[in-house]
Amino acid sequence: MTVEAISAGAAMAEALKPVEVQQPAAGFGNWFTAELEKVNTGLVQSDQEAQRLALGEPLNLHEVMIHMEEAKLSFQLLAAVRNRMLEAYQEVMRTQV
């Protein structure tokens, strides 16, 4: 055997070693679920604040209105992202192979 054949065999053995499998990073689905929970929490909190304000508890009206507007905007953003995702999915499904 020549030195070149031995080194080629060593390189081939090195290439056949098992590769460590890395755990996949958190996917888009996990991120979207977390964001959905955040939006839901904000909506529930703003609703509770509005109910407490209606019952006459001493709350700052401006802060309650700001929280309600933040919850509304976050829900609108979530709905827009959902609609874009559906449009992208439908476009991919229409793609001819």
Biopython code that builds the backbone (N, CA, C, O; Angstrom):
import numpy as np
from Bio.PDB.StructureBuilder import StructureBuilder

atoms = [
    (1, "MET", "N", (0.839, -1.184, 0.000)),
    (1, "MET", "CA", (0.000, 0.000, 0.000)),
    (1, "MET", "C", (0.880, 1.242, 0.000)),
    (1, "MET", "O", (1.928, 1.296, 0.644)),
    (2, "THR", "N", (0.428, 2.203, -0.722)),
    (2, "THR", "CA", (1.190, 3.434, -0.780)),
    (2, "THR", "C", (0.718, 4.371, 0.315)),
    (2, "THR", "O", (-0.334, 4.162, 0.918)),
    (3, "VAL", "N", (1.491, 5.385, 0.560)),
    (3, "VAL", "CA", (1.155, 6.388, 1.576)),
    (3, "VAL", "C", (-0.115, 7.134, 1.180)),
    (3, "VAL", "O", (-0.923, 7.500, 2.034)),
    (4, "GLU", "N", (-0.283, 7.354, -0.121)),
    (4, "GLU", "CA", (-1.471, 8.066, -0.610)),
    (4, "GLU", "C", (-2.728, 7.246, -0.352)),
    (4, "GLU", "O", (-3.758, 7.804, 0.027)),
    (5, "ALA", "N", (-2.664, 5.945, -0.549)),
    (5, "ALA", "CA", (-3.819, 5.083, -0.322)),
    (5, "ALA", "C", (-4.164, 5.028, 1.151)),
    (5, "ALA", "O", (-5.339, 5.000, 1.514)),
    (6, "ILE", "N", (-3.141, 5.012, 2.011)),
    (6, "ILE", "CA", (-3.387, 4.978, 3.457)),
    (6, "ILE", "C", (-4.019, 6.280, 3.903)),
    (6, "ILE", "O", (-4.961, 6.268, 4.694)),
    (7, "SER", "N", (-3.519, 7.403, 3.410)),
    (7, "SER", "CA", (-4.084, 8.692, 3.803)),
    (7, "SER", "C", (-5.487, 8.863, 3.242)),
    (7, "SER", "O", (-6.334, 9.486, 3.883)),
    (8, "ALA", "N", (-5.749, 8.322, 2.058)),
    (8, "ALA", "CA", (-7.101, 8.401, 1.498)),
    (8, "ALA", "C", (-8.052, 7.545, 2.317)),
    (8, "ALA", "O", (-9.199, 7.926, 2.548)),
    (9, "GLY", "N", (-7.566, 6.372, 2.763)),
    (9, "GLY", "CA", (-8.390, 5.514, 3.606)),
    (9, "GLY", "C", (-8.682, 6.167, 4.942)),
    (9, "GLY", "O", (-9.789, 6.033, 5.463)),
    (10, "ALA", "N", (-7.708, 6.876, 5.509)),
    (10, "ALA", "CA", (-7.904, 7.576, 6.781)),
    (10, "ALA", "C", (-8.902, 8.717, 6.607)),
    (10, "ALA", "O", (-9.735, 8.967, 7.479)),
    (11, "ALA", "N", (-8.807, 9.401, 5.476)),
    (11, "ALA", "CA", (-9.744, 10.494, 5.212)),
    (11, "ALA", "C", (-11.162, 9.959, 5.045)),
    (11, "ALA", "O", (-12.125, 10.585, 5.487)),
    (12, "MET", "N", (-11.286, 8.788, 4.401)),
    (12, "MET", "CA", (-12.599, 8.186, 4.209)),
    (12, "MET", "C", (-13.179, 7.736, 5.552)),
    (12, "MET", "O", (-14.371, 7.902, 5.807)),
    (13, "ALA", "N", (-12.326, 7.165, 6.407)),
    (13, "ALA", "CA", (-12.782, 6.736, 7.730)),
    (13, "ALA", "C", (-13.219, 7.946, 8.550)),
    (13, "ALA", "O", (-14.190, 7.877, 9.303)),
    (14, "GLU", "N", (-12.505, 9.040, 8.403)),
    (14, "GLU", "CA", (-12.853, 10.275, 9.111)),
    (14, "GLU", "C", (-14.208, 10.795, 8.633)),
    (14, "GLU", "O", (-14.996, 11.297, 9.433)),
    (15, "ALA", "N", (-14.480, 10.677, 7.341)),
    (15, "ALA", "CA", (-15.742, 11.149, 6.778)),
    (15, "ALA", "C", (-16.903, 10.270, 7.206)),
    (15, "ALA", "O", (-18.040, 10.740, 7.243)),
    (16, "LEU", "N", (-16.651, 9.001, 7.531)),
    (16, "LEU", "CA", (-17.724, 8.085, 7.904)),
    (16, "LEU", "C", (-18.042, 8.088, 9.393)),
    (16, "LEU", "O", (-18.943, 7.370, 9.825)),
    (17, "LYS", "N", (-17.329, 8.874, 10.183)),
    (17, "LYS", "CA", (-17.613, 8.951, 11.615)),
    (17, "LYS", "C", (-19.008, 9.540, 11.813)),
    (17, "LYS", "O", (-19.426, 10.420, 11.060)),
    (18, "PRO", "N", (-19.724, 9.058, 12.823)),
    (18, "PRO", "CA", (-21.056, 9.616, 13.057)),
    (18, "PRO", "C", (-20.969, 11.082, 13.475)),
    (18, "PRO", "O", (-20.090, 11.482, 14.238)),
    (19, "VAL", "N", (-21.872, 11.840, 12.972)),
    (19, "VAL", "CA", (-21.928, 13.266, 13.260)),
    (19, "VAL", "C", (-22.887, 13.470, 14.421)),
    (19, "VAL", "O", (-23.947, 12.847, 14.481)),
    (20, "GLU", "N", (-22.509, 14.344, 15.337)),
    (20, "GLU", "CA", (-23.387, 14.639, 16.461)),
    (20, "GLU", "C", (-24.621, 15.363, 15.949)),
    (20, "GLU", "O", (-24.520, 16.321, 15.183)),
    (21, "VAL", "N", (-25.765, 14.904, 16.372)),
    (21, "VAL", "CA", (-27.024, 15.508, 15.950)),
    (21, "VAL", "C", (-27.375, 16.619, 16.920)),
    (21, "VAL", "O", (-27.449, 16.407, 18.130)),
    (22, "GLN", "N", (-27.585, 17.788, 16.381)),
    (22, "GLN", "CA", (-27.958, 18.919, 17.215)),
    (22, "GLN", "C", (-29.473, 18.996, 17.307)),
    (22, "GLN", "O", (-30.186, 18.689, 16.352)),
    (23, "GLN", "N", (-29.943, 19.405, 18.454)),
    (23, "GLN", "CA", (-31.377, 19.590, 18.624)),
    (23, "GLN", "C", (-31.824, 20.773, 17.774)),
    (23, "GLN", "O", (-31.133, 21.790, 17.715)),
    (24, "PRO", "N", (-32.968, 20.650, 17.118)),
    (24, "PRO", "CA", (-33.426, 21.766, 16.299)),
    (24, "PRO", "C", (-33.764, 22.973, 17.177)),
    (24, "PRO", "O", (-34.217, 22.843, 18.314)),
    (25, "ALA", "N", (-33.529, 24.125, 16.610)),
    (25, "ALA", "CA", (-33.859, 25.351, 17.320)),
    (25, "ALA", "C", (-35.368, 25.475, 17.428)),
    (25, "ALA", "O", (-36.117, 24.840, 16.684)),
    (26, "ALA", "N", (-35.795, 26.294, 18.359)),
    (26, "ALA", "CA", (-37.232, 26.512, 18.522)),
    (26, "ALA", "C", (-37.793, 27.005, 17.196)),
    (26, "ALA", "O", (-37.268, 27.949, 16.605)),
    (27, "GLY", "N", (-38.837, 26.377, 16.741)),
    (27, "GLY", "CA", (-39.385, 26.679, 15.431)),
    (27, "GLY", "C", (-40.346, 27.852, 15.440)),
    (27, "GLY", "O", (-40.653, 28.445, 16.474)),
    (28, "PHE", "N", (-40.798, 28.150, 14.257)),
    (28, "PHE", "CA", (-41.738, 29.250, 14.081)),
    (28, "PHE", "C", (-43.044, 28.976, 14.812)),
    (28, "PHE", "O", (-43.654, 29.894, 15.358)),
    (29, "GLY", "N", (-43.475, 27.725, 14.826)),
    (29, "GLY", "CA", (-44.718, 27.370, 15.509)),
    (29, "GLY", "C", (-44.656, 27.661, 16.999)),
    (29, "GLY", "O", (-45.616, 28.162, 17.585)),
    (30, "ASN", "N", (-43.508, 27.341, 17.614)),
    (30, "ASN", "CA", (-43.342, 27.630, 19.044)),
    (30, "ASN", "C", (-43.343, 29.132, 19.295)),
    (30, "ASN", "O", (-43.955, 29.607, 20.252)),
    (31, "TRP", "N", (-42.658, 29.872, 18.439)),
    (31, "TRP", "CA", (-42.626, 31.325, 18.591)),
    (31, "TRP", "C", (-44.031, 31.913, 18.429)),
    (31, "TRP", "O", (-44.446, 32.775, 19.202)),
    (32, "PHE", "N", (-44.749, 31.437, 17.419)),
    (32, "PHE", "CA", (-46.079, 31.977, 17.160)),
    (32, "PHE", "C", (-47.029, 31.652, 18.303)),
    (32, "PHE", "O", (-47.865, 32.479, 18.665)),
    (33, "THR", "N", (-46.910, 30.458, 18.876)),
    (33, "THR", "CA", (-47.750, 30.089, 20.013)),
    (33, "THR", "C", (-47.459, 30.984, 21.211)),
    (33, "THR", "O", (-48.381, 31.417, 21.902)),
    (34, "ALA", "N", (-46.189, 31.261, 21.457)),
    (34, "ALA", "CA", (-45.823, 32.143, 22.569)),
    (34, "ALA", "C", (-46.371, 33.546, 22.354)),
    (34, "ALA", "O", (-46.872, 34.165, 23.292)),
    (35, "GLU", "N", (-46.281, 34.051, 21.134)),
    (35, "GLU", "CA", (-46.801, 35.385, 20.842)),
    (35, "GLU", "C", (-48.324, 35.415, 20.966)),
    (35, "GLU", "O", (-48.891, 36.405, 21.430)),
    (36, "LEU", "N", (-48.975, 34.351, 20.559)),
    (36, "LEU", "CA", (-50.426, 34.250, 20.685)),
    (36, "LEU", "C", (-50.831, 34.302, 22.154)),
    (36, "LEU", "O", (-51.813, 34.956, 22.505)),
    (37, "GLU", "N", (-50.088, 33.625, 23.001)),
    (37, "GLU", "CA", (-50.379, 33.654, 24.433)),
    (37, "GLU", "C", (-50.171, 35.051, 25.018)),
    (37, "GLU", "O", (-50.941, 35.488, 25.874)),
    (38, "LYS", "N", (-49.128, 35.755, 24.555)),
    (38, "LYS", "CA", (-48.886, 37.122, 25.021)),
    (38, "LYS", "C", (-50.046, 38.040, 24.636)),
    (38, "LYS", "O", (-50.501, 38.848, 25.446)),
    (39, "VAL", "N", (-50.515, 37.913, 23.407)),
    (39, "VAL", "CA", (-51.628, 38.739, 22.934)),
    (39, "VAL", "C", (-52.877, 38.438, 23.750)),
    (39, "VAL", "O", (-53.593, 39.352, 24.159)),
    (40, "ASN", "N", (-53.138, 37.157, 23.985)),
    (40, "ASN", "CA", (-54.307, 36.772, 24.767)),
    (40, "ASN", "C", (-54.217, 37.322, 26.187)),
    (40, "ASN", "O", (-55.209, 37.819, 26.720)),
    (41, "THR", "N", (-53.048, 37.240, 26.800)),
    (41, "THR", "CA", (-52.863, 37.766, 28.146)),
    (41, "THR", "C", (-53.131, 39.271, 28.178)),
    (41, "THR", "O", (-53.789, 39.768, 29.092)),
    (42, "GLY", "N", (-52.625, 39.988, 27.188)),
    (42, "GLY", "CA", (-52.865, 41.433, 27.123)),
    (42, "GLY", "C", (-54.334, 41.763, 26.956)),
    (42, "GLY", "O", (-54.828, 42.710, 27.567)),
    (43, "LEU", "N", (-55.044, 40.996, 26.135)),
    (43, "LEU", "CA", (-56.478, 41.227, 25.949)),
    (43, "LEU", "C", (-57.253, 40.967, 27.233)),
    (43, "LEU", "O", (-58.150, 41.733, 27.587)),
    (44, "VAL", "N", (-56.909, 39.890, 27.930)),
    (44, "VAL", "CA", (-57.603, 39.557, 29.176)),
    (44, "VAL", "C", (-57.338, 40.618, 30.232)),
    (44, "VAL", "O", (-58.257, 41.025, 30.942)),
    (45, "GLN", "N", (-56.092, 41.072, 30.347)),
    (45, "GLN", "CA", (-55.753, 42.089, 31.337)),
    (45, "GLN", "C", (-56.456, 43.408, 31.051)),
    (45, "GLN", "O", (-56.955, 44.052, 31.974)),
    (46, "SER", "N", (-56.503, 43.817, 29.802)),
    (46, "SER", "CA", (-57.171, 45.079, 29.475)),
    (46, "SER", "C", (-58.677, 44.969, 29.712)),
    (46, "SER", "O", (-59.311, 45.940, 30.123)),
    (47, "ASP", "N", (-59.247, 43.797, 29.458)),
    (47, "ASP", "CA", (-60.672, 43.589, 29.732)),
    (47, "ASP", "C", (-60.942, 43.655, 31.229)),
    (47, "ASP", "O", (-61.933, 44.250, 31.652)),
    (48, "GLN", "N", (-60.081, 43.058, 32.027)),
    (48, "GLN", "CA", (-60.255, 43.102, 33.480)),
    (48, "GLN", "C", (-60.124, 44.521, 34.017)),
    (48, "GLN", "O", (-60.869, 44.926, 34.910)),
    (49, "GLU", "N", (-59.172, 45.275, 33.467)),
    (49, "GLU", "CA", (-59.021, 46.668, 33.883)),
    (49, "GLU", "C", (-60.262, 47.482, 33.541)),
    (49, "GLU", "O", (-60.703, 48.305, 34.343)),
    (50, "ALA", "N", (-60.824, 47.260, 32.367)),
    (50, "ALA", "CA", (-62.031, 47.987, 31.970)),
    (50, "ALA", "C", (-63.191, 47.633, 32.895)),
    (50, "ALA", "O", (-63.973, 48.511, 33.261)),
    (51, "GLN", "N", (-63.316, 46.373, 33.277)),
    (51, "GLN", "CA", (-64.381, 45.967, 34.196)),
    (51, "GLN", "C", (-64.188, 46.592, 35.569)),
    (51, "GLN", "O", (-65.145, 47.051, 36.193)),
    (52, "ARG", "N", (-62.934, 46.607, 36.039)),
    (52, "ARG", "CA", (-62.668, 47.224, 37.339)),
    (52, "ARG", "C", (-62.960, 48.717, 37.306)),
    (52, "ARG", "O", (-63.460, 49.273, 38.284)),
    (53, "LEU", "N", (-62.655, 49.368, 36.193)),
    (53, "LEU", "CA", (-62.940, 50.797, 36.049)),
    (53, "LEU", "C", (-64.448, 51.032, 36.047)),
    (53, "LEU", "O", (-64.928, 51.993, 36.648)),
    (54, "ALA", "N", (-65.199, 50.153, 35.369)),
    (54, "ALA", "CA", (-66.657, 50.294, 35.312)),
    (54, "ALA", "C", (-67.292, 50.063, 36.681)),
    (54, "ALA", "O", (-68.355, 50.613, 36.971)),
    (55, "LEU", "N", (-66.654, 49.260, 37.518)),
    (55, "LEU", "CA", (-67.174, 49.010, 38.862)),
    (55, "LEU", "C", (-66.844, 50.139, 39.834)),
    (55, "LEU", "O", (-67.294, 50.133, 40.979)),
    (56, "GLY", "N", (-66.066, 51.092, 39.376)),
    (56, "GLY", "CA", (-65.777, 52.258, 40.197)),
    (56, "GLY", "C", (-64.492, 52.166, 40.990)),
    (56, "GLY", "O", (-64.263, 52.989, 41.877)),
    (57, "GLU", "N", (-63.656, 51.203, 40.704)),
    (57, "GLU", "CA", (-62.383, 51.118, 41.415)),
    (57, "GLU", "C", (-61.484, 52.281, 40.986)),
    (57, "GLU", "O", (-61.558, 52.731, 39.843)),
    (58, "PRO", "N", (-60.651, 52.761, 41.883)),
    (58, "PRO", "CA", (-59.802, 53.915, 41.552)),
    (58, "PRO", "C", (-58.640, 53.519, 40.638)),
    (58, "PRO", "O", (-57.568, 53.135, 41.105)),
    (59, "LEU", "N", (-58.871, 53.618, 39.344)),
    (59, "LEU", "CA", (-57.836, 53.350, 38.340)),
    (59, "LEU", "C", (-57.644, 54.589, 37.490)),
    (59, "LEU", "O", (-58.556, 55.404, 37.351)),
    (60, "ASN", "N", (-56.477, 54.727, 36.931)),
    (60, "ASN", "CA", (-56.189, 55.843, 36.048)),
    (60, "ASN", "C", (-56.801, 55.551, 34.676)),
    (60, "ASN", "O", (-56.413, 54.588, 34.015)),
    (61, "LEU", "N", (-57.741, 56.369, 34.257)),
    (61, "LEU", "CA", (-58.442, 56.165, 32.993)),
    (61, "LEU", "C", (-57.482, 56.151, 31.816)),
    (61, "LEU", "O", (-57.647, 55.362, 30.886)),
    (62, "HIS", "N", (-56.482, 57.015, 31.851)),
    (62, "HIS", "CA", (-55.534, 57.095, 30.738)),
    (62, "HIS", "C", (-54.745, 55.781, 30.585)),
    (62, "HIS", "O", (-54.540, 55.299, 29.471)),
    (63, "GLU", "N", (-54.312, 55.221, 31.700)),
    (63, "GLU", "CA", (-53.565, 53.975, 31.633)),
    (63, "GLU", "C", (-54.436, 52.827, 31.129)),
    (63, "GLU", "O", (-53.977, 51.981, 30.361)),
    (64, "VAL", "N", (-55.691, 52.804, 31.565)),
    (64, "VAL", "CA", (-56.607, 51.759, 31.102)),
    (64, "VAL", "C", (-56.822, 51.878, 29.596)),
    (64, "VAL", "O", (-56.823, 50.871, 28.888)),
    (65, "MET", "N", (-57.004, 53.096, 29.105)),
    (65, "MET", "CA", (-57.201, 53.298, 27.673)),
    (65, "MET", "C", (-55.945, 52.938, 26.874)),
    (65, "MET", "O", (-56.043, 52.381, 25.781)),
    (66, "ILE", "N", (-54.771, 53.255, 27.417)),
    (66, "ILE", "CA", (-53.525, 52.910, 26.737)),
    (66, "ILE", "C", (-53.379, 51.391, 26.655)),
    (66, "ILE", "O", (-53.001, 50.859, 25.611)),
    (67, "HIS", "N", (-53.679, 50.689, 27.757)),
    (67, "HIS", "CA", (-53.584, 49.223, 27.744)),
    (67, "HIS", "C", (-54.594, 48.606, 26.772)),
    (67, "HIS", "O", (-54.294, 47.616, 26.106)),
    (68, "MET", "N", (-55.769, 49.185, 26.696)),
    (68, "MET", "CA", (-56.771, 48.675, 25.759)),
    (68, "MET", "C", (-56.308, 48.879, 24.312)),
    (68, "MET", "O", (-56.483, 48.000, 23.468)),
    (69, "GLU", "N", (-55.724, 50.033, 24.040)),
    (69, "GLU", "CA", (-55.236, 50.304, 22.679)),
    (69, "GLU", "C", (-54.062, 49.401, 22.325)),
    (69, "GLU", "O", (-53.968, 48.932, 21.191)),
    (70, "GLU", "N", (-53.161, 49.148, 23.280)),
    (70, "GLU", "CA", (-52.050, 48.232, 23.038)),
    (70, "GLU", "C", (-52.564, 46.823, 22.735)),
    (70, "GLU", "O", (-52.060, 46.156, 21.832)),
    (71, "ALA", "N", (-53.554, 46.381, 23.483)),
    (71, "ALA", "CA", (-54.125, 45.051, 23.261)),
    (71, "ALA", "C", (-54.791, 44.978, 21.887)),
    (71, "ALA", "O", (-54.673, 43.975, 21.183)),
    (72, "LYS", "N", (-55.481, 46.033, 21.520)),
    (72, "LYS", "CA", (-56.139, 46.068, 20.215)),
    (72, "LYS", "C", (-55.121, 46.008, 19.076)),
    (72, "LYS", "O", (-55.295, 45.257, 18.116)),
    (73, "LEU", "N", (-54.053, 46.808, 19.195)),
    (73, "LEU", "CA", (-53.036, 46.829, 18.155)),
    (73, "LEU", "C", (-52.285, 45.506, 18.063)),
    (73, "LEU", "O", (-51.962, 45.051, 16.966)),
    (74, "SER", "N", (-52.006, 44.888, 19.207)),
    (74, "SER", "CA", (-51.312, 43.603, 19.169)),
    (74, "SER", "C", (-52.195, 42.535, 18.532)),
    (74, "SER", "O", (-51.695, 41.662, 17.822)),
    (75, "PHE", "N", (-53.497, 42.596, 18.777)),
    (75, "PHE", "CA", (-54.408, 41.640, 18.139)),
    (75, "PHE", "C", (-54.477, 41.874, 16.639)),
    (75, "PHE", "O", (-54.495, 40.919, 15.863)),
    (76, "GLN", "N", (-54.515, 43.133, 16.223)),
    (76, "GLN", "CA", (-54.543, 43.438, 14.798)),
    (76, "GLN", "C", (-53.268, 42.973, 14.105)),
    (76, "GLN", "O", (-53.318, 42.475, 12.980)),
    (77, "LEU", "N", (-52.123, 43.133, 14.773)),
    (77, "LEU", "CA", (-50.867, 42.660, 14.212)),
    (77, "LEU", "C", (-50.878, 41.147, 14.092)),
    (77, "LEU", "O", (-50.447, 40.602, 13.076)),
    (78, "LEU", "N", (-51.366, 40.465, 15.115)),
    (78, "LEU", "CA", (-51.456, 39.009, 15.080)),
    (78, "LEU", "C", (-52.353, 38.550, 13.932)),
    (78, "LEU", "O", (-52.019, 37.599, 13.225)),
    (79, "ALA", "N", (-53.477, 39.213, 13.748)),
    (79, "ALA", "CA", (-54.380, 38.854, 12.657)),
    (79, "ALA", "C", (-53.723, 39.090, 11.292)),
    (79, "ALA", "O", (-53.910, 38.303, 10.365)),
    (80, "ALA", "N", (-52.954, 40.173, 11.175)),
    (80, "ALA", "CA", (-52.265, 40.459, 9.909)),
    (80, "ALA", "C", (-51.199, 39.402, 9.617)),
    (80, "ALA", "O", (-51.055, 38.970, 8.473)),
    (81, "VAL", "N", (-50.453, 38.983, 10.638)),
    (81, "VAL", "CA", (-49.441, 37.941, 10.446)),
    (81, "VAL", "C", (-50.116, 36.636, 10.043)),
    (81, "VAL", "O", (-49.636, 35.936, 9.151)),
    (82, "ARG", "N", (-51.214, 36.312, 10.689)),
    (82, "ARG", "CA", (-51.959, 35.094, 10.351)),
    (82, "ARG", "C", (-52.426, 35.134, 8.903)),
    (82, "ARG", "O", (-52.284, 34.152, 8.175)),
    (83, "ASN", "N", (-52.982, 36.265, 8.485)),
    (83, "ASN", "CA", (-53.464, 36.390, 7.110)),
    (83, "ASN", "C", (-52.324, 36.257, 6.105)),
    (83, "ASN", "O", (-52.488, 35.622, 5.063)),
    (84, "ARG", "N", (-51.177, 36.847, 6.406)),
    (84, "ARG", "CA", (-50.020, 36.732, 5.514)),
    (84, "ARG", "C", (-49.545, 35.290, 5.425)),
    (84, "ARG", "O", (-49.185, 34.814, 4.348)),
    (85, "MET", "N", (-49.546, 34.594, 6.558)),
    (85, "MET", "CA", (-49.135, 33.189, 6.557)),
    (85, "MET", "C", (-50.085, 32.350, 5.709)),
    (85, "MET", "O", (-49.643, 31.484, 4.954)),
    (86, "LEU", "N", (-51.372, 32.598, 5.829)),
    (86, "LEU", "CA", (-52.340, 31.859, 5.023)),
    (86, "LEU", "C", (-52.165, 32.154, 3.536)),
    (86, "LEU", "O", (-52.252, 31.250, 2.705)),
    (87, "GLU", "N", (-51.920, 33.408, 3.206)),
    (87, "GLU", "CA", (-51.698, 33.767, 1.806)),
    (87, "GLU", "C", (-50.450, 33.084, 1.265)),
    (87, "GLU", "O", (-50.453, 32.591, 0.137)),
    (88, "ALA", "N", (-49.381, 33.052, 2.059)),
    (88, "ALA", "CA", (-48.151, 32.398, 1.617)),
    (88, "ALA", "C", (-48.375, 30.901, 1.436)),
    (88, "ALA", "O", (-47.893, 30.316, 0.466)),
    (89, "TYR", "N", (-49.100, 30.280, 2.357)),
    (89, "TYR", "CA", (-49.403, 28.853, 2.242)),
    (89, "TYR", "C", (-50.220, 28.569, 0.982)),
    (89, "TYR", "O", (-49.942, 27.616, 0.254)),
    (90, "GLN", "N", (-51.233, 29.408, 0.734)),
    (90, "GLN", "CA", (-52.067, 29.204, -0.438)),
    (90, "GLN", "C", (-51.257, 29.404, -1.718)),
    (90, "GLN", "O", (-51.480, 28.704, -2.705)),
    (91, "GLU", "N", (-50.331, 30.340, -1.711)),
    (91, "GLU", "CA", (-49.483, 30.567, -2.878)),
    (91, "GLU", "C", (-48.582, 29.360, -3.126)),
    (91, "GLU", "O", (-48.399, 28.946, -4.271)),
    (92, "VAL", "N", (-48.031, 28.806, -2.075)),
    (92, "VAL", "CA", (-47.184, 27.618, -2.217)),
    (92, "VAL", "C", (-48.016, 26.451, -2.744)),
    (92, "VAL", "O", (-47.540, 25.690, -3.587)),
    (93, "MET", "N", (-49.228, 26.301, -2.271)),
    (93, "MET", "CA", (-50.080, 25.200, -2.718)),
    (93, "MET", "C", (-50.490, 25.371, -4.178)),
    (93, "MET", "O", (-50.742, 24.378, -4.862)),
    (94, "ARG", "N", (-50.559, 26.593, -4.665)),
    (94, "ARG", "CA", (-50.912, 26.846, -6.069)),
    (94, "ARG", "C", (-49.723, 26.633, -6.999)),
    (94, "ARG", "O", (-49.896, 26.511, -8.212)),
    (95, "THR", "N", (-48.530, 26.588, -6.443)),
    (95, "THR", "CA", (-47.328, 26.438, -7.251)),
    (95, "THR", "C", (-47.340, 25.082, -7.936)),
    (95, "THR", "O", (-47.525, 24.047, -7.296)),
    (96, "GLN", "N", (-47.138, 25.105, -9.248)),
    (96, "GLN", "CA", (-47.112, 23.857, -10.000)),
    (96, "GLN", "C", (-45.709, 23.280, -9.997)),
    (96, "GLN", "O", (-44.717, 23.997, -10.134)),
    (97, "VAL", "N", (-45.654, 21.985, -9.841)),
    (97, "VAL", "CA", (-44.348, 21.310, -9.797)),
    (97, "VAL", "C", (-43.993, 20.772, -11.158)),
    (97, "VAL", "O", (-42.932, 20.171, -11.326)),
]
sb = StructureBuilder()
sb.init_structure("model")
sb.init_model(0)
sb.init_chain("A")
sb.init_seg("    ")
for serial, (resi, resn, name, xyz) in enumerate(atoms, 1):
    if name == "N":
        sb.init_residue(resn, " ", resi, " ")
    sb.init_atom(name, np.array(xyz, "f"), 0.0, 1.0, " ", f" {name:<3s}", serial, name[0])
structure = sb.get_structure()
